[in-house]
């Protein structure tokens, strides 16, 4: 999978683990849960290593404006606010 930053046109080519994280990132599920439920069961990696790699991946995407990192789940906007 490839994704691109609309802010600076940086391309990211995602490996299978990064793709699993990207697809599970829904704004509600904590990164630790994504690692525990999507990464570790599917790939031969320890929780500690998967968490460290996931945090680095998310940080990289965040620095390019592709993901927003939050301490709490993002709230869903009413439909009328989304279309403003």
TAKA-V91559 format. One record per helix or strand. SS is the DSSP state (alpha for helix, beta for strand). FROM is the first residue (numbers start at 1). TO is the last residue. If there is no record, write none. Layout:
ss = {SS SS}
from = {FROM FROM}
to = {TO TO}
This chain:
ss = {beta beta alpha alpha alpha alpha}
from = {2 11 16 31 47 79}
to = {4 13 24 39 63 82}
